[in-house]
Amino acid sequence: MGNESLATRRQFIRAAAVSTAALSIPSILPACATGAGGKAAPSERIILGVIGMGPRCKYVLPQMLSQPDVQCLAVADVQANRRNAAKKFVDKQNGNSDCAVYRDFRELLARKDIDAVLIATGDRWHAPATILAAQAGKDVYSEKPCGLTIGNCQDLADTIKRTGRIFQAGTQRRSVANFQRAIELAHSGVLGKIHTLHASAYIPEIKTAWLPGEPTPPPDVVDWNLWLGPAPWRPYNSAYVNGDWRGYYDFDSGARLLDWGAHTVDLCQWANKADDTMPIAFEPGEKQITAHYANGVKLLLHFLETPFEQRPGWIQALGTCPVRFEGDEGWVEVGDSGGLEIHPESLRQKLPPLPTAEAGIDVKAHSRNFLDCIKTRKPTAANEVVMRHSHIACHAAALSWMLGRKLALDPVKEMFVNDDEANRLRSRPARDWAA
């Protein structure tokens, strides 16, 4: 759909408006239906569907719906309690009771009136749901990590390119002012020649044990088959569906390195002007993974034992998810607090004042970028090409840690050099959940 569907809907609504005016039939409509109350007219709105109403969606969706040209008409979730909570929230936003709910998101994707989808499921579903959405003609904002494997990321990016859809990865720090300013400094030459990039990440973790089996609820309460989706089958346990799936190999991305790495490595890629490539070597250590780019720049992916408390080596006041870019003449560090530190202090005098500080978790500007690109059909800030290379870099780093050895990567072929075992781990078998 995209621009064509929006244009068709505008023509239909205008024609309907003319017909109604000719009949001179008085009617009472909600303000949002006519474009009043700060909302865009129906012909200018982007109609949104939501897939997955978990904790992250509860943060992202309200900010997305605060935009005047967005209206949500449908939500899908495999859990009844989440479906019902989502409908209650969306109906309140819309001032009616029209939001449709679905257990199977494929029913949502079949609707012709949905222009775009917000995908906020668990990691295992991000890539498959994005691919199905793009094939159904929808533009996609997907939470990260966008792919459970290197193969997932490749398939997602290839599908977006083939279908011509607009894609935005939920790596929203690309749209936050202090991170953008740090990138500007790295690119401007003020720091001198950039030689080292520092990215923060959780300590890698892989859990392979199964939680004890519990009675499987009826599908109308929790559709366990659809919750698992492409992941291998295992017995139901309520802890999984309540969020305790993180760290389990079957459900999580890159040994948890992508929880923060999808953000921080992405920012380092940007600082190195490497959005269309990735490092060529990865070497695991006790407290970090060291990667090297073909241009000589070094990337250090640091493991943080207490990411929300003390973080030795980082500036505490800058908050979580920190990155640092070092050059011959100085360095800059930023984090989620909205602040920025630069060394030496003399370089600060060259900086214009930062805009009002925003937290690194703020998605307003990032979602606005997505919506604008739906209308212009221009690539988003975190488009499929950006996602592909930064996510593959993270996955390659994770595989070097998992295998406990240095890996060489061909950034063009996106294959490991002379390492069959590592190459086999670029993908995983997918369960036939639709059978």
N, C-alpha and C positions, 0 to 999 in steps of 0.2 A: 504494500500500500504506500506509505510514505507520502511524498508530495502529491502524487496522483490521487490518493484517497482523500487527502485533505481538500484538494481542489474540487473533487467531485462532491464532497459533502457540502462545501460552501455553496456550490451551484444549486444543489438540491434545497438547502435551507433558504436561500434567497428566493427561489421559485415558490417554495411553500409560503414564505412570508407575503409575497405578492398575491397569491391566491387567497390567503386569509384576509388580507386587507380588502380585496375586492368583495368578499362576502360580508364584510363589516360585522363580523361576529365578535362581540366583546369577550375577553377572556382574562383570567388572572393567572399569571405565571410567576414562578420564583424569580428573584432578581438575577440569579446566576444564569437563568435560561435566556435572558435578554441581553446579557452583557453588562448589567448594572452591578453595583456593589463591588466594584474593583475587579470583576471577572471579565475575561475576554468574551466576545460574542461567540455563539456556538460555532460559527463558520471558521473561527480562528483557533479553536481549541484542539489540543492534542489529547486524544482519548487513550487512557492508560489502563493496562491490565497488570495485576500483581501476581507473581508466582512465588509463594513462600512468605508466610507472615511470622517470622521469628524475631528474636531480639534486634537484629540489625535492621530489619525492615521497619520495625517500630520507630527507629530513629530516622531512617532515610525517607520513608513515605510521607510523614508530615511536612518535611521540608520541601519535598517535591510538589506536594499538593498546595503548598503556600504560593506557588507560582500562579499568576492569574490566568494563564492559558492552558492549564492542565485540568482534566477531569477524569477521575477513576470510575469505571463502570463495572469492573469485575475483579474478583480475587480468587485464587486457587491455593489450596493447601490440603495436604493429606490428613491433617488432624482437625477434627470437628471443632474443638475449642478455639483453635486459631482461626479457622474460617469464620466462625461466628463473631469473634472479637474484631476481625478485620472488617466484616460487613458493618458492624455497629459503628466503627470509627469512620468508615467511608461514607455511610449514610448520613452521619452527623455533619461531615464536611459538605456533602451535596445538598443537605436540607430536604432529603426525601428517603424513601426506602427501596430504591431501585437497584442498588448494587447487587449483582449476581454473584453467587458463590459456587465453586466447583471443587470436587475432590480431585479430579483428573485435569491437570493443566492443559491437556490437549484439547479439551472442550473449549477452554478459554481461547486458545490459539485459533480455533476454527471460526471464531466470530469475525465477521468482515468489518465491524465498526471499531475494532481495536487497532490503533496506530502503532503503539509501542508497549513494551513490557518492562517492568522492573523485576529482575530475578534476584531473590534474596533467600535462596534455599541453602542447604548445606553444600560444602565444596563438591561432593560427588555429582551433584546435579547441575552445576553452573554451566559447564560446556555442553552437555547433551541438551539441556533446556534451551540454551542460546541457539544451538544449531537448528533445533526444531522450530523455534520462533522465527529465525531468519528465513527458513524454508517456507514458513507460513506468511511471509511478507511483513513481519513486524520489525521495527527498530528495537534495539536492546540496550538497556543499562543493566549490567551484570555485576553483582558484588564479586569481590576477589576472595581467594585466588580463583581465577577464571577457568582453570583447568587442573584436574587432578594429576595429570601427567604432561610430559612434553608433547606426546601425540594428541592429547586433548586440545592443547593450545594451538597446535598446527591446524587441526581439523576446524576449530572454531574460526581462526583467522581466514582460512581458505574459504569457508562457507560464507562468511561476511563479504569477502571480496567477490565471490561468484554471484551472490544474490543482490549485491549493491545496497545492502542495508547499512544503517548508521549504528555504530557500536561504541559504547562508553564503558570502560572498565571502572570499577568503583575505587580506583586509586586516587581519591579526591585531593590529596595533597598537591597534585599538579595544578590545582585551581585555588590554592591558599596563598595569601600575599607574601608571608615571610619565606616560604619555600621558593616561591617564584623569584623573590629578590635575591636569594642565595644563588639560584641558577644564573641570574643576570650577572652577578659578580663573577661567577666562575667563567662565564662566556666573555665577559668584557675585557679580561686581561688585567684587571686591578689586582688580582691575586698572583699574577705572574703565570708561568706555565704550570698547569695543573698536573700533579704527579701522583697523588694518592687520594682515594675516595674511601670514606668510612661509612658503613651501613650497619645499623643495629638489627638484631634478630633475637627471637627466643632461642634458648638452648634446644637443639634438635631432640626429637623424641619419637619413638615408634613403639606402639603397643599392638601386639598381635593376639593376645588372649581374648576369649569371648566372655562377656558377662553372663551370669546364669540365666537360663531360659525362663520366661514367664508366660502365662497364658496369653495368646495373641488376641487382641481386641477385635471386635467386628470391624470390617473394612470401613463402615460408616463412621466409626469412632477414630480409628487410626488405620489407614491403608498401609500395612507393613510392607507389602510387596512394592508399592509405589514409593514408599519412603526409602527403601533400599535402592530402588532403581537399578543402575548399572553395577552397583557394588555386589560382591559375592553374598549369597544367602547366609544368614546366621539366625539363631533363635531370637525372638523378640525380647527386648528388655526395655522397660519404660525409661530408664536412664538415658538410653540413646536418643529417643525422641524428645527428651527434655533438655538436650544440649550436651550430654556427656559422650559425644562421639569424637571429640577432638583428640588428636594424638593417635587414634587407631589407624593403622596403615590403610585399611580398606576404605576409610571415609575421609582421611585428611590429606593435605597436599604437601609433598616435599618435607616429611618429617617435622612439620610445623614451621619450617624455615620461612614459608611463604606468608605466615600470619602477619609478620611485619616486613619480611623481605620483599613481598610484592609491592610494598610502598617504598622502602628505603633503597633497595637495589634499583628500582625504577627511577628514583630521583638521581641516583649516582649515574645511571645510564644517560639520563638527560644532561647532567652536568658535563659528562664526557662527550656530548654530541654523538651518542652511540645508539640512538633510538632504532637504527636500521641494522644493528649488529649486536655483538655480545662478546664477552671475554673468550679467549682461546685456550685458557688453562685454569684449572681449579685444583687447589691442594688443601686438604683438611688438616687442621691442627687441634690442639686441646681446647682452645678457647676462641678459635676463629677459623674461617676459611679464607684463604688468600687466592685471589683471581687476578689474571693478567690480560690486558687488552693488547691487540696488535700494535697500537700506537705507543706502547710503553707505560701507559697509566696502570697503576695497581689499585685493586679494589679489595678492601678488608671487610669481611662480613663477621661482625663481632657477636658472640653469644652472650646474652645478658641473663644472669641468674635471677635477678629481681627487677624485671623491666619497669615495674610501677613504683619502685622505691629507690634504693641507692644503686647508682650505675657508675661504678668506678671508671674514670677516664672520660666521662661525659659531663657537660655542664648541667647540673641538676635543675636549675631554674628554667631551662628551656623545655622541660617536660618530656613526654614519651615520644617514641619513634624518631630519635635523633639521627641526623646525618651530618657529616663534616666533609668539606672539600678543601684540600690542601694544595697550595701552589708555591712557587719559588719565592714569592713576595709576601705571603700571608695565608690565612685560612679563615673560613666562615663556618659556623655551626648553627643549625636550626632544629627546632623540635615543635611539639604540638602546642606549646604555650602561646604561640603567636610571636615570640620574640626572635632575636637574631644576635649572635655574638661574632665579632670580627677581630682578628689579630693580624698585625699590630694595631693599637688604638688609633694611630694616625690615619689608617684607612677609613675609619668611621666618618671622618670629616668629609670624605668624598661621597657619602651616601645621602640621598634625599630622605626625608622622614618616611617611615613605613606607614601604610594606611592603618586604620584602626585594627588592632590585633584580632585575629580570628583563630579559634582552636583548629588544630590540624584535622580534627574529626568532622569539621563543618562541611556539609555537602551542598550547601545552597548554590554556590558559584559553579560547582561541578555539574550539578543537575541542570542549572541554567544553560551551561555550555552544551549539554546533551540536547536540550529542547531547541535551542537556537540552531544546532546542526541538523536536527530533523527537518527544520524548515528550509535551511540553505543547502542541505545535502553536502556540506563540507565535513572533512574529518574532525572528530572530536579531539579534545586534549589528550585523552587516554584511549586512542583508537586501537583497532585490532593489530596494527603493525607495532605500535608501541608496546602493547600488552604481550604480543608474541615474543619479542626479543627479551624484555625484562623478565617475564615469567620463565622462559626457557633457561635464562641465566640462573635464576633461583633454583630451578629443578636440577640443573647441572651441578650446582654447588651442593645441593642436598644429596645427590647420587655420589659425589666424591666423598662426602661424610659417611654415607651408608656403606660404601665399599671400602672405605678406609685407605684410599690411595689417590694419587694425582691422576686427573683426567685431562686429556687434550680434546678440545672441541673444534670442529670445523664450523665456523659461524655461517657459512653459505649453505652447506649441505645439512647443517643442523644435526650432525652425527658426531659421535666420539671417534677419535682416531685410533685404529688398531685395538679396539676394546669391545669385543662381541658381547660380553656380559653387560656392560654399561648400555650398549645400544639396545639390548633386549628390554632393559628397564625403562626405556623411553615411553613405553605404553604398557597397558595391562589389559587382560581379557575383560570384556564387558558381559555381564549377565543379561540374558534375554528377558528383561522385566515385562515386556509387552506381550509375552506369550500367553 
